[in-house]
Amino acid sequence: MIEFITEYWLQALFGVMLTGLSFLVRKLFRDAKNMRCATRAVQAGIKCMLRDRIISCHEKYMPALYCPLSVRASMEDMYMAYKALGGNGAIYHIVEELNDLPTIRKGDKE
């Protein structure tokens, strides 16, 4: 009797355990894939918002022919985050144009 249990039931038990383990590993890989997809979507959304904010600052301050120092510092931070998220170089030229503007509007006290 003990030989029967050790020969067949232990093999069946290990088979069930291995099956359960493979389902668990499969679920973990699926969850990790879903998490990567969600992370990429969040990064893409943040990159879009940074690009939009940089462009809107450009549209606001280029016609005014000045860019306050606080805005310039904020633009640099936004550009660094945008670049770290894989942003392209087109925004670099916009930031450079804003950096070339004076920080004080003509006619204001210095």
C-alpha positions in Angstrom: 0.0 0.0 0.0 2.7 2.5 0.9 4.5 1.7 -2.4 1.3 2.5 -4.3 0.9 5.9 -2.5 4.6 6.8 -3.0 4.6 5.7 -6.6 1.4 7.2 -7.9 0.0 9.8 -5.4 3.2 11.6 -4.9 3.6 12.0 -8.6 0.1 13.2 -8.9 0.6 15.7 -6.0 3.8 17.1 -7.6 2.0 17.3 -10.9 -0.8 19.4 -9.4 1.7 21.6 -7.5 3.7 22.2 -10.7 0.5 23.0 -12.6 -0.5 25.5 -9.9 2.9 27.0 -9.9 2.9 27.5 -13.7 -0.5 29.2 -13.5 0.8 31.5 -10.8 3.9 32.4 -12.8 1.8 33.0 -15.9 -0.5 35.4 -13.9 2.5 37.3 -12.6 4.0 37.7 -16.1 0.6 38.9 -17.4 0.3 41.4 -14.5 3.8 42.7 -15.1 3.0 43.2 -18.8 -0.2 45.1 -17.9 1.8 47.3 -15.5 4.4 48.1 -18.2 1.6 49.1 -20.6 0.0 51.3 -18.0 3.4 52.9 -17.1 4.1 53.7 -20.8 0.6 55.3 -21.1 1.2 57.5 -18.1 4.6 58.5 -19.3 3.2 59.4 -22.7 0.5 61.5 -21.1 2.9 63.4 -18.9 5.1 63.9 -22.0 2.2 65.4 -23.9 1.3 67.7 -21.0 4.8 68.9 -20.7 5.0 69.6 -24.5 1.7 71.4 -24.4 2.8 73.6 -21.4 6.2 74.5 -23.1 4.4 75.4 -26.3 1.9 77.5 -24.5 4.6 79.4 -22.7 6.3 80.0 -26.0 3.1 81.3 -27.6 2.6 83.6 -24.6 6.1 85.1 -24.2 7.4 85.3 -27.7 5.0 88.1 -28.8 5.7 89.9 -25.5 9.5 89.8 -26.4 10.5 88.9 -22.8 10.5 85.8 -20.6 10.6 86.2 -16.8 13.3 84.4 -15.0 10.9 82.2 -13.0 9.2 81.0 -16.2 12.7 80.4 -17.8 13.7 78.2 -14.8 10.4 76.4 -14.9 10.8 75.8 -18.7 14.3 74.3 -18.1 12.8 71.9 -15.5 9.9 70.9 -17.8 12.3 70.4 -20.7 14.6 68.1 -18.7 11.6 66.0 -17.6 10.3 66.0 -21.2 13.7 64.9 -22.5 14.0 62.2 -19.8 10.6 60.8 -20.9 12.0 60.4 -24.5 10.8 63.7 -26.0 12.1 64.8 -29.3 14.4 67.7 -30.2 11.8 70.0 -31.6 10.9 71.3 -28.2 14.6 72.1 -27.6 14.5 74.9 -30.3 11.4 76.4 -28.6 13.1 76.4 -25.2 16.2 78.0 -26.8 14.1 80.7 -28.4 12.6 81.5 -25.0 16.1 81.5 -23.3 17.3 84.1 -25.9 14.6 86.5 -24.8 15.4 89.1 -22.1 14.1 88.5 -18.6 12.7 92.0 -18.1 10.2 93.7 -20.4 11.4 96.9 -22.1 10.3 99.9 -20.1 10.1 98.1 -16.8 12.4 99.1 -13.9 15.5 97.0 -13.6 
